[in-house]
Amino acid sequence: MTRINRRTFMQHAGTAAALAVLSRTNRVWAAPAESAELALTGGAILTMNESEPNADAMAVRGGRILAVGNDEKIKALISKDTKVIDLGGKCVTPGLIDAHSHVIAFGHMELKFVIIRPPKINSFATLQQALAEAAKDKPKGEWIVARGFDTFKEGRFPRRKELDDAVPDHPLLTIHWSGQYGVANTAALKKAGLFDKNAKDPYGGKFMRGRDGLPDGVLIHYPAIYAVHQPEIDEQDQIECALWGFDQFVRDGVTCIHDNFCIPKHAKSYVRLERSGRMPCRLRVYPYVVNLEHCQELVKGMQRYEGPLLRMQGVKLAVDGYPLMYKPPPKNKVGELPMHPQPLFEQIIAAIHQAGFQADVHAVGDKGVDWTLGAFAKAAGSVGECGKRRHRIEHYPFRKMDSVKRTAELGVAVCVQPEYIRLKAADFAENFERELVETMVPLRTFTKEGVHVAYGADVPAFPSHSPLDSIRGAMDRKTEKGQTLDKSEAVSFMEALRHHTLGSAYAAFDEKDLGSLEDGKCADFVIWNRDLRKINKGKDLDGLQPQATYVSGKAVYEA
Ligand SMILES: [Zn+2]
């Protein structure tokens, strides 16, 4: 956030006072030189601007905010050409910024994949039934891709033979909700040339094997999944998926999204979509790199594209898939598999840093987070340099105090998913220490220690794209079974809203233009159907909905 220090403030105040005197003495009472194109009056505007948190009215011109203040101030900016919206007491907030989601992938999953999410799919029998149903009308030999499974009553993932029972004649790939694990049937392994005792594990991934030495179908981390099959869609479909995804977001009050697992093809489609004028909201793109060579090549050729709504922002990579922990669960065979050997990981971070880009790292485990912080510090050479680049960590669910303090010191932004609490607590409780689970998504600690916090829904990994679900999780800390995790890590509604607006803006260097409603910033805002000032607990969010979402002063959604 830009802060005006006392001296500059006094200078500004002095100039304003001088101008006021001038205009009084000259008796200039003409209509304002710049009248508003759009004015909102008679509402409750939560600006997220610390120096003027509440206002009644707002004026917009040229896609930006001309003024925010009381009705009287804004009415002075209304001319005969101004479109006036009488808010009738309704609440307005800045547009919400989703700092971690995957728009094309979201559309791709929801429109093109077989959905196998719990609670409907919770046993091998329910899974087999859904897959057999999907195969029924498909020509033999055609790929079937299904995504969304989590845990099964059987207490383990199925193996290829159990998938063969349902789908013997189609190559079939099922993908875990997180995108980190998969299970393929025998036909898929054969088609990929991997039904072989000598099949080599890919970089960063692993094929689990049966007693016979053959891959048993279980695939660990996305390099293994992609080695079997990388679902492709053509450009037309990518555009269709993107438009569908954007539409879901703007309906829920999101005006800017960070896509941080973006393959170069998708990045191109986004650019094309923006140029065609059909992109309804803002997008920050972080192409994903799989290894050092790929990274070196990417940063060399990566264009610093910036359009009115879209910017190539940084480079994404992962340090872990399954959480890389200091104490890996003893029964889990893959708990020690990082995405890159540590020295190579550090070289990738250094390459991104040296090329002048922001590095954005998926890190779930406590050790993964420490590797990442260490790599940032090494690449930057000084705390200040690291802070300037604003490298980020995605997910970071576990609280480890020395890591949190170091995160704040290095100026690293953290993008959390409060939905981890609801959806992952039970799974984590089986594998990790109780205290780590109780304090997961430590928003109070992050805030107190001065860590820059952003929120992202992470669809399609998580099922809900709604920012209100993230905010609810941050306030209530409730698990799927209704237990409440350590309440001392909860934040208030206004704090959560701040994370989801200004905090997310900061994570992509957008705080000068986005995240709060202030003079000169982009006119991205949401009109809500209810008064948000009375929200104290998650339940108060029930029924809350945007009535309209605006980007650059234009309605991109109206109820
Ligand atoms: Zn993600």
Boltz pocket constraint, residues with backbone or C-beta under 6 A from the ligand:
constraints:
  - pocket:
      binder: B
      contacts: [[A, 100], [A, 101], [A, 102], [A, 260], [A, 261], [A, 458], [A, 459], [A, 461]]
      max_distance: 6.0
